[in-house]
Amino acid sequence: MAKTKYFFNPKTLSYEKYKLSRWILFLRGIGVFSFSLILGFIFFLIFNRFVDTPTEKKMKSENVDFIAELEHLNQRVLAMNAELEKIRIKDNTVYRAIYESAPVAGNTWKQSFQNSEKYDELRKLPNAELLSELNMNLDKLSHDYKVQSASFDQLLSIAQNKKDYLSRIPAIQPVSNRKLERIGSGFGYRTDPFYRTQRFHAGIDFTAPRGVEVYATADGTVEAVNTEIWGYGQHIIINHGNGFTTLYGHLSKFKVKRGQKVTRGMLIGLVGSTGKSTAPHLHYEVHKNGEKLNPAFFFYNDLTNEEYQQMLERASAPNQSFD
């Protein structure tokens, strides 16, 4: 309850109640109302700035989920681009080398996507950087897929015209090795097991028990069935024509004769440890016009792309050879 105020009236020589004029009361009312309005507005700003409504909370949560999904999708697209890059490398270094076809021109794979009108519109949206990156990676994947598809169509056309030629190109592993556990030593400089020095190993060693079956890797004619005390020991050389020959070393037994016609996958001998060998294994080489090539590039018929990459990693390990 408001206190009653008094003032001394010198005319009447007595205390009288202090009464406010209507104008002052009006101004006071305006002041209180204005203060309340300003205070309410301040509280509204604070609440609006720091306290989210249920709808805003839901929208923010959905936005976080949306950004996370975009980032996950972008990572998947990058992974697909990486796999397509592996296929492109295999196309240029393996398939086209085998078919003696020129690689796809490097500038065919290069294309800029950021200058299109689509990217101008994307830059105006929220999360513009992430959306632009995702779209660029998707555009690159789409472009590279079309180029690779056209390349394979061209290779298929070449293959159809070279059916007999292809049957004479080494294309499988010479021993059963689906789990890729038998690759002991690959092509390149390796530690010699006898001399303990770095020497060039011109083939791939497949570790296998004595007596495991060895197969011809392409159609051809048996050019040599030789026995050496040292070196390759008992070994077979097959001439496939078109400049290709293959060598199968350290055998324990022959299953073909010189001059015999063979087909891909045909049994030609058994694994052994003859000649310069530390343990039972098959030493396998591929030659083209006298040049020794990495046999790992010629196992594309019986391996998936993932298995092929795994095989390359095993074959490239800097370990010790078996011969």
C-alpha positions as CSV (number, residue, x, y, z in Angstrom):
1,M,0.0,0.0,0.0
2,A,1.4,3.4,-1.0
3,K,2.3,5.7,1.8
4,T,0.3,8.9,2.1
5,K,2.4,12.0,1.7
6,Y,1.7,15.3,3.5
7,F,3.0,18.9,3.1
8,F,2.8,22.0,5.5
9,N,0.5,24.7,4.2
10,P,1.8,28.0,5.5
11,K,-1.5,29.7,4.7
12,T,-3.6,27.4,6.8
13,L,-0.7,26.6,9.2
14,S,-1.6,22.9,9.0
15,Y,-0.5,19.6,7.3
16,E,-2.4,18.7,4.2
17,K,-2.4,15.6,2.0
18,Y,-0.2,15.9,-1.1
19,K,-2.2,15.3,-4.2
20,L,-0.6,14.7,-7.7
21,S,-2.0,16.3,-10.7
22,R,-3.6,14.3,-13.5
23,W,-0.8,15.3,-15.8
24,I,1.9,14.0,-13.5
25,L,0.0,10.8,-13.0
26,F,-0.3,10.4,-16.8
27,L,3.4,11.0,-17.3
28,R,4.2,8.5,-14.6
29,G,1.9,6.0,-16.2
30,I,3.6,6.5,-19.6
31,G,7.0,6.0,-17.9
32,V,6.0,2.8,-16.2
33,F,4.5,1.5,-19.5
34,S,7.6,2.4,-21.5
35,F,9.9,0.8,-19.0
36,S,7.8,-2.4,-19.0
37,L,7.8,-2.4,-22.8
38,I,11.5,-1.9,-23.0
39,L,12.2,-4.6,-20.3
40,G,9.9,-7.0,-22.1
41,F,11.6,-6.4,-25.4
42,I,15.0,-7.0,-23.8
43,F,13.7,-10.3,-22.3
44,F,12.3,-11.3,-25.7
45,L,15.7,-10.7,-27.4
46,I,17.5,-12.7,-24.8
47,F,15.0,-15.5,-25.0
48,N,15.0,-15.5,-28.8
49,R,18.8,-15.5,-28.9
50,F,19.7,-18.1,-26.3
51,V,16.6,-20.3,-25.9
52,D,15.4,-22.5,-28.8
53,T,11.8,-23.3,-29.4
54,P,10.9,-27.0,-29.9
55,T,10.6,-26.4,-33.6
56,E,14.1,-24.7,-33.7
57,K,15.6,-27.6,-31.7
58,K,14.1,-30.1,-34.2
59,M,15.4,-28.1,-37.2
60,K,18.9,-27.9,-35.7
61,S,19.0,-31.6,-35.0
62,E,17.8,-32.4,-38.5
63,N,20.5,-30.0,-39.9
64,V,23.3,-31.8,-38.0
65,D,22.0,-35.1,-39.3
66,F,21.9,-33.7,-42.8
67,I,25.5,-32.4,-42.7
68,A,26.6,-35.8,-41.3
69,E,24.8,-37.6,-44.1
70,L,26.4,-35.3,-46.7
71,E,29.9,-36.0,-45.3
72,H,29.3,-39.7,-45.3
73,L,28.0,-39.6,-48.9
74,N,31.0,-37.6,-49.9
75,Q,33.3,-40.2,-48.4
76,R,31.6,-43.0,-50.3
77,V,31.9,-41.0,-53.6
78,L,35.6,-40.5,-52.9
79,A,36.0,-44.2,-52.3
80,M,34.3,-45.0,-55.6
81,N,36.5,-42.5,-57.4
82,A,39.5,-44.3,-55.9
83,E,38.3,-47.7,-57.1
84,L,37.7,-46.3,-60.5
85,E,41.2,-44.9,-60.6
86,K,42.6,-48.4,-59.9
87,I,40.5,-49.7,-62.8
88,R,41.9,-46.9,-65.0
89,I,45.5,-47.7,-64.1
90,K,44.8,-51.4,-64.8
91,D,43.3,-50.5,-68.1
92,N,46.3,-48.5,-69.3
93,T,49.1,-50.7,-67.8
94,V,47.6,-54.1,-68.4
95,Y,44.8,-54.5,-70.8
96,R,46.0,-51.9,-73.4
97,A,49.6,-53.2,-73.1
98,I,48.3,-56.7,-73.8
99,Y,46.2,-55.6,-76.8
100,E,49.0,-53.3,-78.0
101,S,46.6,-50.4,-77.9
102,A,47.5,-46.8,-77.1
103,P,46.4,-45.7,-73.5
104,V,43.5,-43.3,-73.2
105,A,44.8,-39.8,-73.5
106,G,45.5,-38.1,-70.2
107,N,43.5,-34.9,-71.0
108,T,40.4,-37.1,-71.6
109,W,40.2,-37.7,-67.9
110,K,40.6,-34.0,-67.0
111,Q,37.6,-31.7,-66.8
112,S,36.7,-28.7,-64.7
113,F,33.2,-28.6,-63.2
114,Q,33.3,-25.6,-60.9
115,N,32.5,-22.9,-63.5
116,S,29.0,-24.2,-64.4
117,E,25.8,-22.3,-63.4
118,K,25.0,-25.1,-61.0
119,Y,28.0,-24.3,-58.8
120,D,27.0,-20.6,-58.8
121,E,23.6,-21.5,-57.4
122,L,25.1,-24.0,-54.9
123,R,27.4,-21.2,-53.5
124,K,24.3,-19.3,-52.4
125,L,23.0,-22.1,-50.2
126,P,23.8,-23.0,-46.6
127,N,26.6,-25.6,-46.3
128,A,27.8,-24.3,-49.7
129,E,31.3,-25.6,-49.4
130,L,30.3,-29.2,-48.5
131,L,27.5,-29.2,-51.2
132,S,29.9,-27.9,-53.9
133,E,32.6,-30.5,-52.9
134,L,30.1,-33.4,-53.1
135,N,28.7,-32.3,-56.4
136,M,32.2,-31.9,-57.9
137,N,33.1,-35.4,-56.8
138,L,29.8,-36.8,-58.2
139,D,30.4,-35.0,-61.5
140,K,34.0,-36.4,-61.6
141,L,32.7,-39.9,-60.9
142,S,30.1,-39.6,-63.6
143,H,32.6,-38.2,-66.1
144,D,35.3,-40.8,-65.4
145,Y,32.7,-43.6,-65.5
146,K,31.7,-42.6,-69.0
147,V,35.3,-42.3,-70.2
148,Q,36.1,-45.7,-68.7
149,S,33.0,-47.3,-70.1
150,A,34.0,-46.0,-73.6
151,S,37.5,-47.4,-73.1
152,F,36.1,-50.8,-72.2
153,D,33.8,-50.8,-75.2
154,Q,36.9,-50.1,-77.4
155,L,38.8,-52.9,-75.8
156,L,35.9,-55.3,-76.2
157,S,35.8,-54.5,-79.9
158,I,39.6,-55.2,-80.1
159,A,39.2,-58.4,-78.2
160,Q,36.4,-59.7,-80.4
161,N,38.7,-59.2,-83.4
162,K,41.6,-60.9,-81.6
163,K,40.0,-64.0,-80.1
164,D,42.8,-66.3,-81.2
165,Y,45.4,-63.7,-80.3
166,L,44.0,-63.4,-76.8
167,S,44.0,-67.2,-76.2
168,R,47.8,-67.1,-76.7
169,I,48.4,-64.4,-74.1
170,P,49.2,-65.6,-70.5
171,A,46.2,-64.7,-68.4
172,I,46.0,-67.1,-65.4
173,Q,48.1,-68.2,-62.5
174,P,50.1,-71.4,-63.2
175,V,49.1,-73.1,-60.0
176,S,45.8,-73.1,-58.1
177,N,46.0,-70.1,-55.8
178,R,42.5,-68.7,-55.2
179,K,43.4,-67.5,-51.7
180,L,46.6,-65.9,-52.9
181,E,48.6,-67.6,-50.2
182,R,51.2,-69.2,-52.5
183,I,52.9,-66.1,-53.8
184,G,56.3,-66.3,-52.1
185,S,58.5,-63.9,-53.9
186,G,57.8,-61.4,-56.7
187,F,59.4,-59.7,-59.7
188,G,62.3,-57.3,-59.1
189,Y,65.4,-57.1,-56.9
190,R,65.3,-59.7,-54.1
191,T,67.7,-61.2,-51.7
192,D,69.4,-64.3,-53.2
193,P,69.0,-67.3,-50.8
194,F,72.4,-68.7,-51.7
195,Y,74.6,-65.6,-52.2
196,R,72.8,-63.3,-49.7
197,T,73.0,-60.4,-52.1
198,Q,70.5,-58.3,-54.0
199,R,69.8,-59.9,-57.4
200,F,67.2,-59.4,-60.1
201,H,64.4,-61.9,-59.8
202,A,62.8,-62.2,-63.2
203,G,59.7,-64.0,-62.2
204,I,57.3,-65.0,-59.4
205,D,57.9,-67.9,-57.0
206,F,54.7,-69.8,-56.0
207,T,55.2,-71.8,-52.8
208,A,53.6,-75.2,-53.0
209,P,54.2,-78.8,-51.8
210,R,56.0,-81.1,-54.1
211,G,53.6,-82.7,-56.6
212,V,51.1,-79.8,-56.9
213,E,49.8,-79.5,-60.5
214,V,51.2,-76.8,-62.8
215,Y,49.1,-75.4,-65.7
216,A,49.9,-73.7,-69.0
217,T,48.8,-70.1,-68.7
218,A,47.9,-69.7,-72.4
219,D,47.6,-71.7,-75.7
220,G,50.9,-72.5,-77.3
221,T,53.5,-75.0,-78.3
222,V,56.0,-76.6,-75.9
223,E,59.3,-75.2,-77.1
224,A,61.6,-76.9,-74.5
225,V,61.5,-79.6,-71.8
226,N,64.9,-79.2,-70.2
227,T,66.8,-80.6,-67.2
228,E,69.6,-78.6,-65.5
229,I,71.6,-79.5,-62.4
230,W,71.6,-75.8,-61.4
231,G,69.6,-72.8,-62.6
232,Y,65.9,-73.6,-63.4
233,G,66.4,-77.4,-62.8
234,Q,63.7,-79.3,-64.6
235,H,61.7,-76.7,-66.5
236,I,59.4,-76.1,-69.4
237,I,59.3,-73.3,-71.9
238,I,56.1,-72.7,-73.9
239,N,56.0,-70.5,-77.1
240,H,52.6,-68.8,-77.4
241,G,53.3,-66.8,-80.6
242,N,53.0,-63.1,-80.9
243,G,56.3,-62.8,-79.1
244,F,55.1,-64.4,-75.8
245,T,56.9,-67.2,-74.1
246,T,56.5,-68.6,-70.5
247,L,58.9,-70.5,-68.3
248,Y,58.0,-73.0,-65.5
249,G,61.0,-73.9,-63.3
250,H,62.1,-76.3,-60.6
251,L,59.5,-79.0,-61.6
252,S,59.6,-82.5,-60.2
253,K,57.9,-84.1,-63.2
254,F,57.0,-83.3,-66.8
255,K,53.5,-84.0,-68.2
256,V,54.1,-82.7,-71.8
257,K,56.7,-83.3,-74.5
258,R,58.7,-80.9,-76.7
259,G,56.6,-79.8,-79.7
260,Q,53.3,-80.7,-78.1
261,K,50.3,-78.3,-78.5
262,V,48.8,-77.0,-75.2
263,T,45.8,-74.9,-74.2
264,R,45.3,-72.5,-71.3
265,G,44.7,-74.4,-68.1
266,M,46.2,-77.7,-69.4
267,L,48.3,-79.8,-66.9
268,I,52.0,-79.6,-68.0
269,G,54.0,-80.6,-64.9
270,L,54.3,-80.9,-61.1
271,V,55.9,-78.6,-58.5
272,G,59.3,-79.7,-57.3
273,S,62.6,-78.3,-56.0
274,T,65.1,-79.1,-58.7
275,G,68.1,-76.9,-59.7
276,K,68.9,-73.8,-57.7
277,S,66.1,-74.0,-55.2
278,T,65.8,-73.8,-51.4
279,A,62.3,-75.5,-51.1
280,P,59.5,-76.9,-53.3
281,H,58.1,-74.1,-55.4
282,L,57.3,-73.0,-59.0
283,H,59.4,-70.3,-60.6
284,Y,57.2,-68.7,-63.3
285,E,58.4,-66.1,-65.9
286,V,56.7,-64.3,-68.8
287,H,58.7,-63.0,-71.8
288,K,57.7,-60.7,-74.6
289,N,60.1,-60.5,-77.6
290,G,62.9,-61.7,-75.3
291,E,62.1,-59.1,-72.6
292,K,61.2,-60.4,-69.1
293,L,58.0,-58.9,-67.9
294,N,56.3,-58.9,-64.5
295,P,54.1,-62.0,-64.5
296,A,51.7,-60.3,-62.0
297,F,50.4,-58.2,-64.9
298,F,49.1,-61.4,-66.5
299,F,46.8,-62.8,-63.9
300,Y,43.7,-60.9,-64.8
301,N,41.5,-63.8,-66.0
302,D,41.0,-65.5,-62.7
303,L,41.1,-62.6,-60.2
304,T,38.6,-59.9,-59.2
305,N,39.9,-56.4,-59.1
306,E,40.2,-56.5,-55.3
307,E,42.0,-59.9,-55.5
308,Y,44.3,-58.4,-58.2
309,Q,45.3,-55.5,-56.0
310,Q,45.9,-57.9,-53.1
311,M,48.1,-60.1,-55.4
312,L,50.1,-57.1,-56.5
313,E,50.8,-56.1,-52.9
314,R,52.0,-59.6,-52.0
315,A,54.1,-59.9,-55.1
316,S,55.8,-56.5,-54.5
317,A,56.9,-57.4,-50.9
318,P,60.8,-57.0,-50.7
319,N,61.5,-60.5,-49.4
320,Q,63.9,-63.3,-50.2
321,S,63.5,-65.4,-53.4
322,F,63.4,-69.2,-53.4
323,D,66.0,-69.6,-56.2
